[in-house]
Amino acid sequence: MESPALMLSLVFCALLVAGLITRTVLASRQIRHVARHRATVPAAFAQTITPEAHQKAADYTITKARFGLLETALEAAMLLGWTLLGGLAWLNQALLAALGGGMVQQLTLLAAFAMIGGLVGLPLAWWSTFRIEERFGFNKMTLSLWLGDLLKGALVGALVGLPIAALVLWLMGAAGASWWVWAWGVWMAFNLLALVLYPTLIAPLFNKFEPLQDETLKTRVNALMQRCGFAAKGLFVMDGSKRSAHANAYFTGFGAAKRVVFFDTLLQQLNPAEIDAVLAHELGHYKRRHILKRIVLMFALSLLGFALLGWVSGQTWFYTGLGVMPSLDAPNNALALLLFMMVVPLFTYFLSPLMARMSRSHEFEADAYAMAQTNGQDLASALLKLYKDNASTLTPDPVFARFYYSHPPASERIARLRATGTPA
């Protein structure tokens, strides 16, 4: 094995092991910390959260963390199996023998890889939904609905993903050394188009969206949006209770296609003033340009990723160092895409704390905007209800939270809202 290939193999193994150890240590800290504080509701929440709700949240958090360790182990085994143990090399050679080298073989390789990964993960997905979520009272799906969602998701993925993949593969073979610039442009255009088309074409395949019928609430929401200088194409209620008891509200779409979506479970759990406060928080993300900043960051990181892919896809050591012998008389573009997608997360995982910190900062900014437009106490009250109804732990491990949490822990967030929240 050439030295660059050997070096890549060693770095790959080191990152895989380091990631496994880090994930295991962090999850273990979370489990121990939550279990240690299970018996007593934090003093700041003693008047609003019952011991039973607190213990349910602790049990739910611990169960998910333990299940996450199993998922992590399976993902690591799959990654090693696909790469250094020869799984991807075998699959590629089998398809080359059956189909020859060409676009059909490359697309089949991508599809087969996705299908095998999906099938391997299917038992864990089933267990998560029908054992964990069911045990804690969150799952509302029947087996037929779950299977239908899987089938529709696979069909949408194939109908949308395969043409994009075919275009990228064609560019890799036909656009010369600068193919990655054109491929990046295609990828960005696709993502922007998806922001526009997803709310009206894809989301309705999985959920029913009906216009908000509550005239009083509609008047309040429209007044809030007008006060904030925000225009939406419509206010919709989604039948989230069809699948889960978890509640949420969000904006979707882009530009003139923006729409406000409320889970029906959210409308059942919050009063109108609390709904106003939650919506104002979401508006804060737009007004503080968080969405735009994340899109620009995604553009920049994906450009860097495509540039890196453009370089390593032409290096023999990139393939051999990851357990695959590139073809000499057939395109290796699909191989390069798959190997790159498998390896990059090993490197980017250790950037998680930076991304989480930026996200938590954005959440505090959105909270501040909501307090300026509505009432901070209403937002605090709404968040407490959502923490309770979603069984979110009030006592996460601080290190775990700093590494992973995209939202500030409840203790920090509620304390800030209670300290500074005043009527608008």
Secondary structure, DSSP 8 states (H G I E B T S, - for coil): --HHHHHHHHHHHHHHHHHHHHHHHHHHHHHHHHHHTSSS--GGGTTTS-HHHHHHHHHHHHHHHHHHHHHHHHHHHHHHHHTTTSHHHHHHHHHHHHH-SSHHHHHHHHHHHHHHHHHHHHHHHHHIIIIIIHHTT-B---HHHHHHHHHHHHHHHHHHHHHHHHHHHHHHHHSGGGHHHHHHHHHHHHHHHHHHHIIIIIGGGTS-EEE---HHHHHHHHHHHHHTT---S-EEEE-GGGTBS---EEEES-GGG-EEEEEHHHHHHS-HHHHHHHHHHHHHHHHTTHHHHHHHHHHHHHHHHHHHHHHHTT-HHHHHTTT----SSS--HHHHHHHHHHHHHHHHGGGHHHHHHHHHHHHHHHHHHHHHHSBHHHHHHHHHHHHHHTT--SS--HHHHHHH-SS--HHHHHHHHHHH--B-
